[in-house]
Amino acid sequence: MTADTTTPPAVRPAAPAGRGLVPLPPPFRPRTLLSRALAVPLVLGLSCFLPLVVVSQPGEGPRDAAFWLQLVLTVYCGVRLSAMVLTARRKLLQATFWMFCYMAMGVAPLAQAVLGRVPTPVVGPREDLVQAVSLVLLGCFAFDVGALLARYRPPWRRRAPGEPRPPGRSRPTTGR
């Protein structure tokens, strides 16, 4: 008996009589298996375990609204970073943004808040820190909304030389 080389690999005959074709499940790629195996540990590690390790350190830092907002920011950035790592499509700008937010605006300031020490002198009342962390959290939400809206934007298409402009658009002025 010889192998049938004309049948696509995702479809095989259903019965020996050859009445119909039954689709096979999609093949498992090593990347898919790796993503599934690492999904829960990665999300739990970045969003729960590491912030809890930092928070559990001994220190004389106050546990006020700024501290809790910093913890929320760290957890949110950890969840978004893990989601970015686990997606099939790689986006360098988003990965860089979430890595920076997680490390430089999440974990490091959280450790400083726990220890009660900062490398530079802070000028102004502690309530200013609440506003600053709130604005960073708002900026992260805005980045997510922008990325979501960009996903549904119609694709940009360059016109060929000599192709007329679409109706309703005027020629840009050059200032001459």
Contacts in CASP RR format, 6 or more apart in sequence:
PFRMAT RR
TARGET T0000
AUTHOR 0000-0000-0000
METHOD contacts of the structure
MODEL  1
MTADTTTPPAVRPAAPAGRGLVPLPPPFRPRTLLSRALAVPLVLGLSCFL
PLVVVSQPGEGPRDAAFWLQLVLTVYCGVRLSAMVLTARRKLLQATFWMF
CYMAMGVAPLAQAVLGRVPTPVVGPREDLVQAVSLVLLGCFAFDVGALLA
RYRPPWRRRAPGEPRPPGRSRPTTGR
7 13 0 8 1.000
7 21 0 8 1.000
9 24 0 8 1.000
9 27 0 8 1.000
10 23 0 8 1.000
10 24 0 8 1.000
10 26 0 8 1.000
10 27 0 8 1.000
11 21 0 8 1.000
11 22 0 8 1.000
11 23 0 8 1.000
11 24 0 8 1.000
12 21 0 8 1.000
12 22 0 8 1.000
12 24 0 8 1.000
13 20 0 8 1.000
13 21 0 8 1.000
13 22 0 8 1.000
14 20 0 8 1.000
14 21 0 8 1.000
14 22 0 8 1.000
31 88 0 8 1.000
35 86 0 8 1.000
35 88 0 8 1.000
38 86 0 8 1.000
39 82 0 8 1.000
39 86 0 8 1.000
42 82 0 8 1.000
42 85 0 8 1.000
42 86 0 8 1.000
43 78 0 8 1.000
43 79 0 8 1.000
43 82 0 8 1.000
43 83 0 8 1.000
46 78 0 8 1.000
46 79 0 8 1.000
46 81 0 8 1.000
46 82 0 8 1.000
46 102 0 8 1.000
47 75 0 8 1.000
47 78 0 8 1.000
47 79 0 8 1.000
47 82 0 8 1.000
48 75 0 8 1.000
50 107 0 8 1.000
51 71 0 8 1.000
51 74 0 8 1.000
51 75 0 8 1.000
51 107 0 8 1.000
51 110 0 8 1.000
54 74 0 8 1.000
54 107 0 8 1.000
54 110 0 8 1.000
54 111 0 8 1.000
54 114 0 8 1.000
55 71 0 8 1.000
55 110 0 8 1.000
55 114 0 8 1.000
57 111 0 8 1.000
57 114 0 8 1.000
57 115 0 8 1.000
59 114 0 8 1.000
59 115 0 8 1.000
59 116 0 8 1.000
60 115 0 8 1.000
60 116 0 8 1.000
61 67 0 8 1.000
61 113 0 8 1.000
61 114 0 8 1.000
61 115 0 8 1.000
61 116 0 8 1.000
62 113 0 8 1.000
62 116 0 8 1.000
62 126 0 8 1.000
64 126 0 8 1.000
64 130 0 8 1.000
65 130 0 8 1.000
66 113 0 8 1.000
66 126 0 8 1.000
66 129 0 8 1.000
66 130 0 8 1.000
66 133 0 8 1.000
67 110 0 8 1.000
67 113 0 8 1.000
67 114 0 8 1.000
69 130 0 8 1.000
69 133 0 8 1.000
69 134 0 8 1.000
69 137 0 8 1.000
70 106 0 8 1.000
70 109 0 8 1.000
70 110 0 8 1.000
70 113 0 8 1.000
70 133 0 8 1.000
71 110 0 8 1.000
72 137 0 8 1.000
73 101 0 8 1.000
73 105 0 8 1.000
73 106 0 8 1.000
73 133 0 8 1.000
73 136 0 8 1.000
73 137 0 8 1.000
73 140 0 8 1.000
74 102 0 8 1.000
74 106 0 8 1.000
74 107 0 8 1.000
74 110 0 8 1.000
76 137 0 8 1.000
76 140 0 8 1.000
77 98 0 8 1.000
77 101 0 8 1.000
77 102 0 8 1.000
77 105 0 8 1.000
77 106 0 8 1.000
77 140 0 8 1.000
78 98 0 8 1.000
78 102 0 8 1.000
80 98 0 8 1.000
80 101 0 8 1.000
80 102 0 8 1.000
80 140 0 8 1.000
80 144 0 8 1.000
81 95 0 8 1.000
81 98 0 8 1.000
81 99 0 8 1.000
81 101 0 8 1.000
81 102 0 8 1.000
84 91 0 8 1.000
84 94 0 8 1.000
84 95 0 8 1.000
84 98 0 8 1.000
85 95 0 8 1.000
94 147 0 8 1.000
97 143 0 8 1.000
101 136 0 8 1.000
101 140 0 8 1.000
105 136 0 8 1.000
109 133 0 8 1.000
112 118 0 8 1.000
112 119 0 8 1.000
122 129 0 8 1.000
159 165 0 8 1.000
165 171 0 8 1.000
END
